[in-house]
Amino acid sequence: MTTPSIQVEQAPSVQYLLRLGDTALILGQRLGEWCGHAPVIEEDIALANIALDLIGQARALLTRAGELEGQGHDEDQLAFLREERDYRNATIVELPNGPSRPGDFAFTVLRNAMMATWFRLMWERLRESTDPELAAIAGKAVKEARYHQQHSADWVVRLGDGTEESARRMAAALDALWRYTGELFDSDAVDAAAAANGLGPRWDSLREPWLAEMRELLAEARLEMPAGSAFRSTGKTGVHTEHMGYILSELQHLQRAYPGGVW
């Protein structure tokens, strides 16, 4: 017997929070793959801690999404009992850490820098949310995002302006990741509704400040910022890559196999 999937309300406020919560959740899941495999012990601990911060943010966001939805779904049900098409994370966070398992460290730290910068900008705006619960979540999360950004940016500079091999790997990671960043700044009716009622900002409002910070970071790392791409990934609308199913099979296994199981 397996636990059946839940159906989630499509209200814009709920979907807006799911996009944020799912993006944090899936990135945290990806970073968890490094546990026991990082290049040095200090990074093993650092990546695990960043993953835990992200999962903590996801818990808070999914809890609030469930409250706004009003169907009695808690954070665990929303995290573990949805079908793939009902997850709303940005595609960039579901990409494998690299061509091998657990992955490529350059790819991981560059994605962390991109996402931590994006999250920090988002949390700063969300502190002014008309939803006091979301504003409180943002007030705590922005402090964590600042640390994540500083930590990953230090590695981006260290590797980009390092050896010939580390610079090559960073350039390859940048080329692989950049085409997925456009989705982080696409806005639609969900964003418009959130901006109209003060819940949160439109995602496209973060584009210019994010680009400015990334331009500065990449210049310091002696990496050339890629040109913009017309390609758009679609994870935030529920259309994912082939990698998402594998993530969910690990993420959901215990809850699906042992219905209602608790610690």
JOZI-V188016 format. One record per pair of residues at least 24 apart in sequence whose ideal C-beta (glycine too) atoms are under 7 Angstrom apart, sorted by the first residue. I is the first residue (numbers start at 1). J is the second residue. D is the distance in whole Angstrom. If there is no record, write none. Layout:
((I J D) (I J D))
This chain:
((1 259 6) (2 256 5) (2 257 7) (3 81 6) (3 255 6) (3 256 5) (3 259 4) (5 81 6) (5 82 6) (5 83 5) (6 73 6) (6 77 6) (6 81 5) (6 82 6) (8 69 7) (8 82 6) (8 86 5) (9 69 4) (9 71 6) (12 189 7) (12 190 5) (12 193 4) (12 194 6) (13 68 5) (13 194 7) (13 199 6) (14 65 5) (14 68 5) (14 69 5) (15 88 6) (15 190 5) (16 190 5) (16 194 4) (16 199 6) (16 200 6) (17 61 5) (17 64 6) (17 65 4) (17 68 7) (18 65 5) (18 88 4) (19 88 4) (19 236 5) (20 61 5) (21 58 5) (21 61 3) (21 62 5) (21 65 6) (22 87 5) (22 88 5) (22 89 4) (23 89 4) (23 90 5) (23 93 6) (24 54 5) (24 57 5) (24 58 4) (24 61 7) (25 55 6) (25 58 4) (25 79 6) (26 89 4) (26 93 5) (26 94 5) (26 247 6) (27 54 5) (27 93 4) (27 115 6) (28 54 4) (28 55 4) (28 58 6) (29 247 6) (29 251 6) (30 93 6) (30 97 6) (33 97 6) (33 102 5) (33 103 7) (34 102 5) (34 108 7) (37 102 4) (39 105 6) (46 151 6) (50 112 7) (50 148 5) (53 144 4) (53 148 7) (57 141 5) (60 137 5) (61 137 7) (64 133 5) (64 134 6) (64 137 7) (80 251 7) (80 252 5) (80 255 4) (81 255 7) (84 240 6) (84 244 6) (84 245 6) (84 248 6) (85 238 4) (86 238 6) (87 238 7) (87 240 7) (87 244 7) (88 236 5) (88 238 6) (89 235 5) (89 236 7) (90 183 5) (90 184 6) (90 235 5) (90 236 6) (91 180 6) (91 183 6) (91 233 3) (91 234 7) (91 235 4) (91 240 7) (91 241 6) (92 177 7) (92 180 4) (92 181 7) (92 183 7) (94 235 6) (94 240 6) (94 241 6) (94 243 5) (94 244 5) (94 247 6) (95 180 7) (95 243 6) (96 243 6) (104 169 7) (104 173 7) (106 159 6) (106 166 7) (106 169 4) (106 170 5) (106 173 5) (107 173 4) (107 176 7) (109 152 5) (109 155 4) (109 156 6) (110 156 6) (110 170 6) (110 173 5) (110 174 6) (110 177 6) (111 177 6) (112 148 6) (112 152 4) (113 149 7) (113 152 4) (113 153 5) (113 156 5) (113 217 6) (114 177 7) (114 181 6) (114 214 7) (116 145 5) (116 148 4) (116 149 4) (116 152 6) (117 149 5) (117 210 6) (117 213 5) (117 214 6) (118 184 6) (118 206 7) (118 210 6) (119 145 4) (120 145 4) (120 146 6) (120 149 5) (121 206 5) (121 209 6) (121 210 6) (122 206 6) (125 200 7) (125 201 4) (126 200 5) (129 198 7) (129 199 6) (129 200 6) (130 197 7) (130 198 3) (130 199 6) (131 199 6) (134 199 7) (153 217 5) (156 217 6) (156 221 5) (157 220 5) (157 221 5) (160 221 3) (160 222 6) (160 223 5) (161 221 6) (161 222 5) (170 221 7) (170 223 6) (171 223 6) (174 223 6) (174 226 6) (175 226 7) (178 226 4) (178 229 7) (179 229 4) (179 231 5) (180 233 5) (182 229 6) (182 231 7) (182 232 5) (183 232 6) (183 233 5) (183 235 7) (183 236 6) (186 232 6))
